[in-house]
Every structure is written in structure tokens, then in C-alpha cells.
Amino acid sequence: MSWTPLLEENLWDTINSAWRRMRPAQRKLWEVIRISPEKWIQNPYGDRGNGFWVVAIIGSTVVWYNDIEHGFNCSTFTKWGIIPDYWCNQDGLEVTVQKLLNQITTGEEQVGKATLHNL
């Protein structure tokens, strides 16, 4: 079976399923940071699918869906529209939102470096 990029309507199914699993605090944060999904460039891994879907922004951090690995990730960006790092986390959106909530609450970075591939 060959890989094909995720369609936006399928991404919405994934987002809506995650929203139903979110606790109230996670939902509150999600409602503040979410955006309408848009494709951002990520080179080279995102090239084949014309980028990855960005679903939320908080400060200089984007929450994006890696449809190759089937999971949400966070990356710090410096240029709008470009995801500089490739992450292959297979986290649900509610897990990623909780990591951000933990970082806001404790000040500690919650993203695992073991899955980061710096480009």
C-alpha cells in the first residue's frame, strides 16, 4: 500500500475525535490556539505531500499533523509557513495539547528530543 497525503476532511475527523477525548483544561487551551488547518512546508519529509497540516499556533510554536507517522507534533518556527524541524511523534492531539499545557504550567519543555530530526 502506498502513502497518500491526508485530506483536510480526514484531518477534521481526527481533530474532532481528539476533542471528544480532551479534558476541560485541554479544550480551553485548544480553543485559544487552534486555527483553520493550513499546509506548511517541511523540507524534505513534507515535500511529497505538499507540506504538513498546521492546526494550532501558540507564540512561535506550531502544532502540526504528521500524516506519514499519524501523529501530532510541535515545532518552533521563525518563518511563517515553514516547519523547520521534522518530528515523528505519534501522539493524539489531546496528548500534544497536554504537553503544551504542562509547559505553560511548569515552564518545562515537554517535547521528547529522541524523535527530533534536525534538518
C-alpha positions as YAML, in Angstrom:
chain: A
units: angstrom
residues:
- id: 1
  name: MET
  ca: [0.00, 0.00, 0.00]
- id: 2
  name: SER
  ca: [1.41, 3.40, -0.96]
- id: 3
  name: TRP
  ca: [1.18, 6.55, 1.13]
- id: 4
  name: THR
  ca: [-1.10, 9.40, 0.09]
- id: 5
  name: PRO
  ca: [-1.37, 12.79, 1.80]
- id: 6
  name: LEU
  ca: [-4.17, 13.24, 4.31]
- id: 7
  name: LEU
  ca: [-7.19, 15.13, 3.02]
- id: 8
  name: GLU
  ca: [-8.44, 18.05, 5.11]
- id: 9
  name: GLU
  ca: [-11.81, 16.36, 5.78]
- id: 10
  name: ASN
  ca: [-9.98, 13.34, 7.24]
- id: 11
  name: LEU
  ca: [-7.86, 15.66, 9.37]
- id: 12
  name: TRP
  ca: [-11.08, 17.18, 10.76]
- id: 13
  name: ASP
  ca: [-12.25, 13.67, 11.72]
- id: 14
  name: THR
  ca: [-9.00, 13.21, 13.65]
- id: 15
  name: ILE
  ca: [-9.29, 16.63, 15.32]
- id: 16
  name: ASN
  ca: [-12.94, 16.09, 16.30]
- id: 17
  name: SER
  ca: [-12.19, 12.65, 17.75]
- id: 18
  name: ALA
  ca: [-9.37, 14.13, 19.83]
- id: 19
  name: TRP
  ca: [-11.58, 16.99, 21.02]
- id: 20
  name: ARG
  ca: [-14.04, 14.45, 22.42]
- id: 21
  name: ARG
  ca: [-11.17, 12.88, 24.43]
- id: 22
  name: MET
  ca: [-9.89, 16.21, 25.78]
- id: 23
  name: ARG
  ca: [-10.40, 17.22, 29.39]
- id: 24
  name: PRO
  ca: [-11.86, 20.69, 30.09]
- id: 25
  name: ALA
  ca: [-8.46, 22.37, 30.59]
- id: 26
  name: GLN
  ca: [-7.17, 20.89, 27.34]
- id: 27
  name: ARG
  ca: [-10.29, 22.08, 25.49]
- id: 28
  name: LYS
  ca: [-9.85, 25.61, 26.85]
- id: 29
  name: LEU
  ca: [-6.27, 25.80, 25.60]
- id: 30
  name: TRP
  ca: [-7.22, 24.22, 22.28]
- id: 31
  name: GLU
  ca: [-9.94, 26.82, 21.70]
- id: 32
  name: VAL
  ca: [-7.37, 29.61, 22.19]
- id: 33
  name: ILE
  ca: [-4.58, 28.23, 19.97]
- id: 34
  name: ARG
  ca: [-6.42, 26.43, 17.15]
- id: 35
  name: ILE
  ca: [-6.50, 27.73, 13.60]
- id: 36
  name: SER
  ca: [-8.20, 26.53, 10.46]
- id: 37
  name: PRO
  ca: [-5.87, 23.84, 9.14]
- id: 38
  name: GLU
  ca: [-3.35, 25.04, 6.61]
- id: 39
  name: LYS
  ca: [-0.45, 23.33, 4.88]
- id: 40
  name: TRP
  ca: [3.03, 24.46, 5.86]
- id: 41
  name: ILE
  ca: [6.23, 23.48, 4.07]
- id: 42
  name: GLN
  ca: [8.57, 20.99, 5.73]
- id: 43
  name: ASN
  ca: [11.60, 20.01, 3.72]
- id: 44
  name: PRO
  ca: [12.39, 17.29, 2.81]
- id: 45
  name: TYR
  ca: [9.88, 14.98, 4.54]
- id: 46
  name: GLY
  ca: [6.80, 17.05, 3.79]
- id: 47
  name: ASP
  ca: [7.65, 17.65, 0.13]
- id: 48
  name: ARG
  ca: [5.78, 14.65, -1.22]
- id: 49
  name: GLY
  ca: [2.50, 15.74, 0.41]
- id: 50
  name: ASN
  ca: [2.97, 19.47, -0.27]
- id: 51
  name: GLY
  ca: [3.69, 20.05, 3.42]
- id: 52
  name: PHE
  ca: [2.01, 19.09, 6.67]
- id: 53
  name: TRP
  ca: [-1.22, 20.35, 8.20]
- id: 54
  name: VAL
  ca: [-0.72, 23.02, 10.89]
- id: 55
  name: VAL
  ca: [-3.71, 23.10, 13.26]
- id: 56
  name: ALA
  ca: [-2.65, 25.46, 16.08]
- id: 57
  name: ILE
  ca: [-0.20, 28.24, 16.89]
- id: 58
  name: ILE
  ca: [0.95, 29.48, 20.26]
- id: 59
  name: GLY
  ca: [3.72, 32.06, 20.28]
- id: 60
  name: SER
  ca: [6.42, 30.76, 17.95]
- id: 61
  name: THR
  ca: [5.24, 27.15, 18.21]
- id: 62
  name: VAL
  ca: [3.07, 25.36, 15.67]
- id: 63
  name: VAL
  ca: [1.08, 22.20, 16.30]
- id: 64
  name: TRP
  ca: [1.07, 20.11, 13.16]
- id: 65
  name: TYR
  ca: [-0.06, 16.70, 12.00]
- id: 66
  name: ASN
  ca: [2.49, 14.31, 10.53]
- id: 67
  name: ASP
  ca: [0.34, 12.24, 8.20]
- id: 68
  name: ILE
  ca: [3.29, 9.98, 7.38]
- id: 69
  name: GLU
  ca: [3.62, 8.89, 11.03]
- id: 70
  name: HIS
  ca: [-0.02, 9.58, 12.01]
- id: 71
  name: GLY
  ca: [0.59, 11.88, 14.95]
- id: 72
  name: PHE
  ca: [0.65, 15.46, 16.15]
- id: 73
  name: ASN
  ca: [3.86, 17.34, 16.83]
- id: 74
  name: CYS
  ca: [5.10, 20.76, 17.96]
- id: 75
  name: SER
  ca: [7.83, 22.74, 16.26]
- id: 76
  name: THR
  ca: [9.24, 26.19, 16.85]
- id: 77
  name: PHE
  ca: [9.14, 28.32, 13.73]
- id: 78
  name: THR
  ca: [10.88, 31.52, 12.71]
- id: 79
  name: LYS
  ca: [9.27, 32.00, 9.29]
- id: 80
  name: TRP
  ca: [5.52, 31.79, 8.79]
- id: 81
  name: GLY
  ca: [4.57, 28.81, 6.62]
- id: 82
  name: ILE
  ca: [7.70, 26.76, 7.23]
- id: 83
  name: ILE
  ca: [8.12, 23.93, 9.75]
- id: 84
  name: PRO
  ca: [11.89, 23.79, 10.33]
- id: 85
  name: ASP
  ca: [12.06, 20.50, 12.25]
- id: 86
  name: TYR
  ca: [10.74, 17.07, 11.44]
- id: 87
  name: TRP
  ca: [9.20, 15.17, 14.33]
- id: 88
  name: CYS
  ca: [7.72, 11.70, 14.10]
- id: 89
  name: ASN
  ca: [5.67, 11.58, 17.29]
- id: 90
  name: GLN
  ca: [2.53, 9.51, 17.03]
- id: 91
  name: ASP
  ca: [0.66, 11.49, 19.68]
- id: 92
  name: GLY
  ca: [-3.02, 12.23, 19.62]
- id: 93
  name: LEU
  ca: [-3.95, 15.90, 19.57]
- id: 94
  name: GLU
  ca: [-5.10, 15.77, 23.19]
- id: 95
  name: VAL
  ca: [-1.63, 14.49, 24.21]
- id: 96
  name: THR
  ca: [0.10, 17.28, 22.30]
- id: 97
  name: VAL
  ca: [-2.21, 19.90, 23.82]
- id: 98
  name: GLN
  ca: [-1.50, 18.47, 27.28]
- id: 99
  name: LYS
  ca: [2.25, 18.77, 26.65]
- id: 100
  name: LEU
  ca: [1.73, 22.45, 25.83]
- id: 101
  name: LEU
  ca: [-0.45, 22.90, 28.91]
- id: 102
  name: ASN
  ca: [2.28, 21.31, 31.04]
- id: 103
  name: GLN
  ca: [4.88, 23.60, 29.52]
- id: 104
  name: ILE
  ca: [2.74, 26.67, 30.26]
- id: 105
  name: THR
  ca: [2.10, 25.47, 33.81]
- id: 106
  name: THR
  ca: [5.61, 24.30, 34.76]
- id: 107
  name: GLY
  ca: [7.85, 26.09, 32.27]
- id: 108
  name: GLU
  ca: [9.48, 22.78, 31.36]
- id: 109
  name: GLU
  ca: [9.71, 21.70, 27.76]
- id: 110
  name: GLN
  ca: [7.66, 18.53, 27.30]
- id: 111
  name: VAL
  ca: [8.67, 17.58, 23.76]
- id: 112
  name: GLY
  ca: [10.88, 14.50, 23.50]
- id: 113
  name: LYS
  ca: [14.17, 15.16, 21.75]
- id: 114
  name: ALA
  ca: [14.60, 11.49, 20.86]
- id: 115
  name: THR
  ca: [12.20, 11.85, 17.94]
- id: 116
  name: LEU
  ca: [13.62, 15.10, 16.55]
- id: 117
  name: HIS
  ca: [15.45, 15.11, 13.23]
- id: 118
  name: ASN
  ca: [17.09, 18.50, 12.75]
- id: 119
  name: LEU
  ca: [17.37, 19.46, 9.13]
...
